[in-house]
Amino acid sequence: MTVRKAWVLTTVAVGSALSFVMLLVVGVYIVAGNLVNGVGGGAKALAKGSVPAAYSAVVQKWGNLCPAINPALLAAQLYQESGFNPNAKSAAAAEGIAQFIPGTWATHGIDGNGDGVKNVWDPQDAIPSAASYDCQLASYVKDVPGNLTENMLASYNAGSYAVIKYGGVPPYKETQNYVKTITTLEKSFAAPVTRVDPSKQAAGAIDYAQKKLGTPYLWGGDGTAQDNGRFDCSGLTKAAYESVGITLPRVANDQYNAGPHPRRNELLPGDLVFFSKDPTDSRAIHHVGIYVGGGYMIDAPRTGAVIRFDPIDTGEYFGATRVTEDGAKALPTTV
């Protein structure tokens, strides 16, 4: 069977869904200005699986230590610092999942799990220490004008003295980017408390993916001339959003953090849908597609297959992300 015939048969099989798809794609633009705002302030619950299961409980507990932080903000900070890697070590000698330098750890590290040892390499100590340190910094700058959480994050990056000196987030590009990155990523780790806004670029991303229907799969494929225009799953979603000016990370489990997470009954065309054998850990995601409506996605499924329409309601369905430009920009280049 030719690739063209395979695509035609697939298209016929989901023909009724496609009529619905086109209505929904148009609807993306119609509802873009009509829905309520996205994740509200003060969200306390973590989005499903956004934090690896081994750390979820400790992040949820210690993320409520003081009013300046919340679990989603703490998760975003850990992700930005280390990508939840408990063995991370930077060129500046920062260590562990929370990236403490030895001097700061000696002063601010705590025995979070009560085993009698404070170990920077143990997330059960390092995560509580990060939360405790955040709250101490917040207490130092509580009288500084502006947003307490932003001033706390700026203190973590530049020191509380700089925040006090400048009366808020200091005019350092690195510090300003640090604050913006984590406060933006917070939305990706928070369970939405309201319906999240649809992406205005969603229809363009779908249009790009539809034009690739029938293209053979290639592991690691980015659709380049060297790849003969072929893609793997995350290569397709990355290229689709790049076509509308949004740059996503290369791998699926990092793409999950590119925006807030609509519930299954709130999906709109253009949402990225993810699949994992571990329903508790977004770092275990192994597949991604672009939702098109009617319970279907466009995806590049596996070696030997072509880009096609597939149902999303399988046993490995993990969740979805509504890609935002700011959310994508906030993702670290390496985690």
N, C-alpha and C positions, 0 to 999 in steps of 0.2 A: 504494500500500500504506500502510495506517495505521501510526502508530508502534507501536500495541499489537500489530498483526499482525507487524510486524518483530521485536518483542521476543519474541513467542511462537515464531516460526520460529527465531530465534537460540537460544532456550532448548531447543527440541527438538533442534537440531543438536548441542548439547553436553550432552544429557540424561544420558548415561552419566557424563560428567565431574562433573555436579552432584551425583550421589549420593556420589561420592568427596569432593567439596568439603564437603558437610555433615558427613561423618565427620571430615574433617580440621579443620574449624572447631571441632567439639566437642573434638577432640584437642589443640587449642591449650591449652585449660585443663588437660587431663590431663597433658601433658608439661611444663607450666610449672614444676612443682616437681621434675621428674625429670632434667632435663638438667644437664650440668656447667656451670660458670660460663663467662662470655663470654671476651673477649680477655684472655689472661693477661699478667702483668707482663713487661716486658723485650722486647716484640715489636719486631723490628728491620726487618721488611719492610713496605713500603707496600701498602695495598690497591690493587687494580687500578684504575688511572686516577684515583685520588683526588687526585693532584697532576698539573697539566698537564704534558704530555710534555716541554715545553721546560725544565722545572725538576726533573723527577723524578730524574734521575741526580745532580744536585748536592745535592738534599735527601737522597737515600739515602747519598751519600758523606759529607757533612758532618754528617749527623744522628748519625753514630757517632763523632764527634770525642772525646767524653768520656763517662764513665758516667752523668752527670746528664741526658743527653738521648738521644733516639733519633730515627730518621727520622720516625716518626709524630707524636711530640711537636713536632718542629721544623715539620712540615707544619701541624699544628693551630695553632701560634703564628703562622705566616705567614698562614694563612686568617683567623684572628681579627684580625690586624693590618690586612690589606689585601685579603682575598679573592683573593690571588695577583695583584693589580693592580700591575705594576711602575711605574705612573705615579701611584700614590696619593699624595695630600698632604692632611694634616689641618689643622684650624684652628690647631693648636699647632705648625705648621710641621714636623711629622714627614713624612719623605719616603721614597718608594720602597716596594718590596714588603715590606720588613722594618720600615718606619716608624721610621727613625733620625732624631732631631733633629740639627741640624748640629753642635752641640758634641760629642755622643756619637760621631757619625760621624768627626769629626776625630781623636778619640782612639782609637776602637775599629774603625774601618773598615779592611778589608784588601783587597789585590789578589787576589781569589780565583781569577781565571782567568789570572793571570800575564802580563797584557798590558802591564804597566808603569803602569797607571792604576787607582786605586781610585775607582769611580763608584757613588754611592748609588743611581742610577737603573738600574744594570745588575744584574739578578738574579744573574748569575754572580759578582758581587762582594758584593752585599748579603746573599745567603743564606749564603755562608761567613762573612761578618762577623757575622751574627746567631748562628750556631752558635758562633763563636769568642767572642763577647761572653757568650753563655750560659755557656760553660765557664769563662771568667774569673770571672764572678759566682759560679759554683759553688765555685770555689777560695777566694773571699773568705769564704764562709759554710760551708765544709766542717766546721767544728767546732761549728756551731750545732745544738742538739738538733732532732730531727724529721726529716722527709723531705727529703733533699738536693734533689731535683728541685723540690719545692714551694717550698723556701726560695730556690732559684735563680730561679724564676719570680717570686716575691714581690720579689726584688731587682731584677729587670728592671723591675718596675712601680713599686716604692716606694724602691728604693735598698738596697744591702747594709747600710748603716748602720742602717736601720730594722729589718731582720731581725736583726742582731746585738743591737741595743738591746732588742728584745722577746723574744729567744730563740726565734725562729721567725717564721712568717707574722704580720705585724703586724695589729693590730685595726682595719684600715682596710677599710671595706666594698668600696671599689673594688678594692683589692689582693686581698682574699679572693675576690671574684667572678672576678677575672682568673685566679687560680690554679685555681679550680674549673672555669672555662670551658675552659681549655686542657687540663687533665688529663682532663676528660670528653670533649672533642673528639678527643683522642688515639685513643680507641677507634674513631672513625669513619675515621681515616686509616691504621689498622694492619690488616694482613692477619691475620685471626683465626688463632690457633694452636690453638684448640679450638672445638667447636661452641658457637654463641652462644645465649643464653637466648631463648626465644620471648617475644614481647610479650604481656602479660596483657590488653592492650586490643585485640588483633588481631581477635578475633571480633566485637567491637562495631563496629569500623571496617568490617569486611566486611558486617555486617548493614545498616549505613547505606548502603553503596554498592549493595547488592542492591536496596534500596528505590528506588533511582534508575534502575534498568534501564529503558531505553526513553525516557529524557529526552533531548531534542535537545541537541546540542553547541552551545556558544557560546564563541567566542574571548574569553578574559579573564573568563569567567563564574565567579562564586563561589556560585551557587545562591541568591542573594538575591531578594527580591520584585522589585527593579529589573531583575534578570536573568531574571525569569519562571521562577525555579527551575532555570536551566540552568547548565552547568559547562563549563570546558575540563578538560584532563587533570589539571593540578596543582591546579586549583580543587576538583575532586572529591576527590583524595587529602587535601587540606588540610581540607576539610569533614568527611570521614570520620573523621579522627583528632581533629578538634576535638569531634566528637560524643562522644568518650570522654575528653575533658579534656587532649588533647595538641595544642599549637599548633605547626604546621609553618610554615616559610617559604612564600612564595607561589609561587616558581618551582621547577621540577623539579630543576635542577642544584644548588640549595641544599638541597632535601629529601634529596638523596643523602647529606648529611652528618649526618643525624638519628639515627645509630646505627651499629653494626658491620655488616659485609657478609658474609652467609652465601654459601656457594658454591651453584652451581646445583643440585647434588644434595642440598642441605641446606635448600631453601626450605620455608617453612611458610606457611599461610594468614595473611594480614595483612602479609606482607613487601611492601615497595614494590619494584617492578621497573622498571628504567630502560632507555632506548633512546637510542642515539647513532650518528651517522654516523662519529664518531671514537672508536675503541675504546680510545684512550690517554688521554682527557681527560674527566673528569666535568663540567668546565665547558661542554662541548659537548653535554650531554644535552638532548634536545628532547622527550622523551615519558616519561610515568610511568603506571603502573597499580597496582592492588592484587591481589597474587597470591591465588588462591582454591584452588589445588590442581589436580592432574591436568594440569599444563602450561598452565593458563588463568589469565587475569586479568580483572578488571572494569576497564574504562577508558572514557574519553571520547575517542574517536580523532581526530576531525577535523570540520571544517565539513561539514554535510550528512549526518552520521552521528548515531547515538544512542549513549547509554551502553549497553555490551553486554559480552559475554564475547569475548575474543580470545586466541589462542594467544600464548605469550611467546617461543617458540623461532623467532625470525626472525634474519636476518642482522645486524640492528641491536641485538640484545640486548646490553646493556652490563654489567649486574650488578644487585644487589639490596641493600636496606638493611632491617635489622630495627629498626624504630623503637623508641627508648626515650624515656621521659619526660625523663630527665636529658639525653640527647643532643639532643633538640629544644630544651630550655630553654637549652642552651649555645650554640646558634647565634646569631651576631650578627644584629641586626635589619637591618643593611645591610652588604653586602660588595662 
